[in-house]
Amino acid sequence: MKRDFENALLSGKHLPTEGESPLLWPVKYMSGEVGMYMSYWYGGLYVVCEGWQELGLSDPKVDALLASPNLDLLKRYRNGAFHFQRGYFDARFMEFQAEQKSAGWVHDVSEALGHWFLEWLQERKTPSTPSESFDHSPEA
């Protein structure tokens, strides 16, 4: 979703056209490919962060990023994206996007988690099954 979001941004389809009211830009941005891919990426990323914490995984870089108040805002964004909202521009979307460094933080979290999981997989060249590999229960 991150790659699709970035490609959609590059397409420029979300930008106002000549003569179009600038007031339409937020609607065009959120209702088109850019908003759709961004919302799926952000929502999916929160689920990975939640799983990271529930499994008790640890990495200094990831853990430092997840200590940010942005994680709670990302959770609210995910809830706004994946649950029915009466208002199109629900506060949960706007709160996260209003946070000045939220976009950079999302990129940093995605990158840090991606690097950790790639290293984890490379250490286990022949993983059994994902459920066995991530089982951190006392019996494992």
Secondary structure, DSSP 8 states (H G I E B T S, - for coil): -HHHHHHHHHH-TTS--TTS-GGGHHHHHHHSHHHHHHHHHHHHHHHHHHHHHHHT---HHHHHHHTSTHHHHHHHHHHHHHS--SSTT-HHHHHHHHSTTHHHHHHHHHHHHHHHHHHHHHHSSS---HHHHT--STT-
